Structure formats: C-alpha cells, structure tokens
C-alpha cells in the first residue's frame, strides 16, 4: 500500500494515498467565525470552496506562526541580555561569555536556515537578508571590536556600545518585530495542504508542515499503538518505523 | 788735519814773534798799534764764526733728530703698507675663490632648479593622473553599486529557480498519488510520475548548487564593493596629496630662484669688492714706494749731516786757530807772515762754508723729496681709507645677502623635505591601493568564475526542464489512454506541462540577470585592471620622484654648506678689511707726522743756511783784515 509521508513539528505521519486527492500550497485562507480552533478557514481549490484544518492544532501543538512569535520574543530578550553583558564585561573587567559569532546565536542559526531554504517566500527572505542579517552580523562583530578596544581604552569601548552597538541592536529588534506582519508569507510558503477524503466521503484540507514522499507500507510492518484515544479528531491506531529509525503515525481518518 | 797742524805751527811760533817785536820797538810802534787793532778785529770775527758754527751744529742736531723720526715713520708706513698689502692680497684671493665658489653654487642651484622644475612637471602630470584615477575609481564605485544590484537580482532569480523545483516536486508527488490510486491502469502513470520526481529532485540539487554559488558571489561582491571603496579612498587621498606636493615643489622653485637672483647680484658686489681691493693694493704699493723714496732721501740727508758736522767742527777749530793767530798778531814782528796765515785760514774756512752750503742744497732737495713722498702717502692712505670704508659697507651688504640666500635655501630645503614626506605617504597610499586593488581583481575573477558555474547549472536546469516537458506530454498521452481512471493524472500532467513552460520563460529571465551581472563585472574588471596597471606604474613614477626629491635635497644642502663656508669667509674678509682700514689710518698719521718733521727740518736747514752764510760774511771780513795787515 502506498502512503504519503508528511510532517508537523518534529512528528511524522503517513496517510493512504487512496484517500488523498492532491497536495496544494496554502493560499488566501479566509477565516470563518465560531468554529473549532483547528479549523483555519476556507480556501478556494480549483473553483470549489474547501475547509482548511490544522494538523498541528488537531494534535494540540502550537501553530508555526505562534512558535515564530515566541522565538522573536526570546530573541529580543537574548540580544538585550547580550548587550547588557557586553557593557558589564567592559565596566567590571569580566569575561564576556556570550557569542561573538553572528552565526552561532539562535537568531543567526535561524537566519541561516531561512536563507538556505528553497521554499521560503522571496519577500520574507529578502526582509531577513536586507533588514535583519547585516545589522545582526554587525552587532556581533562590533562586540569583538568593543572587547578589543576595552583592552586599551574602556571609555572608547563603552562609547562604541552606547553608539554603534545600540544602533544595530535597535534596528535588529525593530525589524524583527516587523516580521510579525509577514509570518503568513513564511508559513504559507513552507507549509502544504493535503486534500483528504474522509471515510464519510467528506473532503478535508489538512494543513501540514511539509509532505516528504510516497512510501510503500506492508501490513506486517505496521505496529499497533498501545494507547489510543478514541475521542480524538485524528484517528490512528498504528505506527511504522521508517528507514532512518523515525516513527510515523498512520492516520486512518479525520473525524470532524 | 792740515788745518790743525797749521794751527799748532802758529801757536808754537807765537813767542818767537813776540821777541822779535820787542827788538824793533820804536820804528814799529805805529805798525803795532794797527796790528793790535786788526788782531782785535780778527778775534771778534773768529769768535763770531765760532758762535755761528755752534749755532749750526745745534740746528744740524735738530735736523738729525727730525730725520730719525722721519725714518721711523717711513719704516712704520712701509711696514703697515706691506702688511695691508699682504692682508688685502689675501682678501683678494679669498674674494676670487668666493666668486668661483659662488659661480659653482649658482650653477648647482640652477641645475637643481631645472631638475626640480622637471620634477614639478612630473608631479603635475602625476597629480593629473591621480586625479583621473580618483575620478575613475569613483565611477567604478557607482558601477560597483550596479554590480551589487545585479547580484541582488540573481538572488531573486535563484528564488525563482527554487520555486520551480519546489513546484515540480509537488506536482510529481501529486502525479505519484494519482498513479498509486489508478493501480493496474496507472502503471504507465507510475513510470512517468517517478521519472518526473527524479527530474524534480535533480533540479532541486541544481537549485541548491546555484543558491550556494550565489551566496559566494554575493559575499564576494560585497567584499569587492567594500574594497573598491577602500581603494577609492586611498587613491583620492593620494590625489589630494598630489596638489599639495605640486604646491610645495612650486614654492621650492621660487625660493631657489630668489636665492639664485640674490647670489648673482652678490657676484657683482664681490667684483666691486675685488676692484676696491685692487685699488687699495695700488695705493699700498704707492705708499710703499713713497716710503722707500723717503728712506733713501733720509739716508742722503743723514750722510750730509755727518759731513756738515765734520765741516762745522773744522770751522770751529779754524775759528779757535784764528783766535790764537789774532793773539800772536798783537806783538808780531812778521805781520806779513801772519797775514798770510790768516788769509790761508780764511780760505780754508770759505771752502768749509761752501761745502756746507752745497750739502745744504742737497739736503733741501732731499727734504722736498721726503715732503712729496709724505704728501703722496697721505693722499694714498686717505684714498685707501675710503676704499676700505666702502669695502666694509659692501662686505656688510654681502653678509646680509649671504644670510638672505641661506634663508631662502633653507626654506627650499624645507619645502623639499615636505615634498619628500608627502611623496612617501602618496607612495604608501598608492601601494595600498594597488595591493587591495589586486585582491579586488582576484575577487572579481572569482565572481566571474562562479557566475560561469551558475550559467552551466542553468543550462542543466533548462535541459531538465525540457525533459520534464516531454515526460508531461507522455503523461497526458497515458492519461488519455486510461480513460476515466486517468482523469486525475491528466490534470496533473497538464499542470506539469504548464509549469515547465513557465519554468522555460523564467529561465530566460534568470539568464538575462546572469548576463547583466556578467556584463557589470566585465565592465568593472576592465576599468579596474587598467586603473591598477596605471597605479602600478605610478609607483615607479613616485619612486623616481622621491629619488629626485632626495637628490634635490642633497644638492640644496651642499649649496647651503657652501654658503655656510662663504659666511665664514665673509666674516674673515671683514676682519681683513678692518685691518686694512686701521693700517690706512696709521699710515696717514705717520705721514702727517713726517710732513710736520719735514717742515721743521726745512726750517732747521734754512737756519743752517743763514748761519753759514753769515759765517761766510765774517770770513770775508777776515779776508779784508788779512789784506789790511799785508799792506800795513
């Protein structure tokens, strides 16, 4: 039997291709009022209106956008702490423990990921590349200048923190906050919609983080799951171990 | 001596004569009375003669002392003239040497100025080229911004490629789903779908390659842009120095020219000084020969004086002899014989007087010689004093001139030092620009190489795309054959075909962007290489200019040390002139003294003359008395 392998968060799922209509890109999802939290809205699919549901929400995970918002908040705190520690290390002759490599801090890692992602939205990528990356790089590199300068001239080092470091920090924070408006651009370019036919014959459009491949699964490969929650929207009772050792849960049906 | 013997004879014969007069008493009473009268007269005359002789002797003594003074003044004058002659000859030599050195210095200064002028021309040319290079690199800066824009555009193009490969993947998955759902009837679909997925995977790989290459290119281009800015700054800084160097070279030339002008003027003044020294020497020679003349005249007078002293002594002795004769005569019996003796004595006295008179004439002539020599000495020494005073003034002007020249030379040396320093800085800037410029060239070549990689990959993507199109066509054919169960596959195949078509169009756009970037890079690289080659040869020019500057500094310093030596010579010359001036005044004073001595001598000579001539009158009286005695 052929299954479509897909992923949300860091979990794999497999769906029988017989029940799949097609894979789509999420586009212009219109929210609708007074529905369950996993119902994202409706979307025009080849002239028909289809309901879009979130596999993340159905599995009680946070949405990708929410995760990004949390990440942005942590970045702000992290870099604010970074600047504070830098100033303290100069004032109190302490070692600076945070990183001076712009590629090593969480924001740097994320930026590099986004920049090497083939799927990522151009506008979103351009914003990161132009408005965040250079200032973030300068911020960390100036940290090196400050530490070197502090060896001979503390006042000058503090001066650099108060001027250049603060300037770059402000720009990074301001522009990273502005990303909030473009989160949908990013998630839409990364995520996929799997058009699915339920056992009842309804069509449900499931938002997933990514579709990976079509795989063949024999019945004997399936492993029964011990704990099954019958009340869940997503119906599953088996899992399969993939070639790389990861476990994929086999979704039987979606019960809206 | 004959006169003295004669006198002795007279004195011995006196008592004999007295005995004889005793015996011829009465007859000769009248005769005796007369004899006594004559004897008294002779006695009076001889004492007068004696007095005159003594008077003359004292005048001669006076003359002698005056001569001694004149002799010493002449000697002094001759010595001073000799000394100042040697000093001024030395001065003249020093001036001649100075003039030779000045001419040498002027020629060195002119040569230096000419070479500084050539350097200046080269500096101006270099400054122009630097300015041009500065302009060129600022143009390149604008162009590098275009290149940056082009490199940003390939970023977007990469996005396009990525989107296409992503979309192809998605559609291939859908095709695979359709094939799986069609089961047995979908076997043909499954082949098409799997091949499409393979192609999609390949194009993803290509997209990945391009993305990486583009990241490298963009990074390099950012560095290139940054380096170009640095190089532009180096070149602009060195270009700015160019005008300052040119200005300093100009100032050097002005200072050198002024130094040359003042020096050339100085050479004229030195010539004047040399001619004054020659005039002075002529004067000194005249003074020396006047002193010689005066000395010879003094010698002549001195020997005359000796003669006169002897003659006057003879006269004195003759006068005493006469006195005795006169005593004898009082009681003499042989008056005739006495008369003869007296007459002889008178004759002898006359000859003495004549001798003195003759010698006096010579003395007077010699005195006139001395007087004229002293007058010449006074005139020449006065003139020499004027020469020396003029020379001193001239020498002071020359010292001031030399100082002025030194000031200008030092200024020009300072300007040249600045030129040298600025050239060094310009050289460093240019060297930095060349070094960084070469790195930039390398980076640009790297960018070009990487860009070619993209082009190759693009060709591969285009090929892959063509294959995808063909597959999609096969998929459509298969779907049509499958009838109802092929409907879903037909849709997917259609989607794949239209995507492949879009991809083809998009690839053209990407190719345009790449061509544009390539063009920008070639554009910049050409200008850049030319500029860097120019900068490279500028380094040689700057080295040559620096050598020129160092040579000029060395030359100017040589001239300065020549002028320092000249300054010392000037001070020494001034000392010589002051010595000559002192000598001139000394000579004048000595000559004035000589003139006064001569005047006194003349007076003494005339006194002697008068006295002797009075003595002659008395002798004539004596002769008359002798005649009377003979007749009586």
Interface residues (C-beta under 8 A of the other chain):
Chain A: X2 X4 X17 X18 X20 X22 X23 X25 X115 X116 X118 X119 X122 X125 X126 X129 X192 X211 X213 X214
Chain B: X155 X156 X159 X162 X163 X165 X166 X170 X173 X174 X176 X177 X180 X181 X204 X207 X208 X211 X215 X488 X492
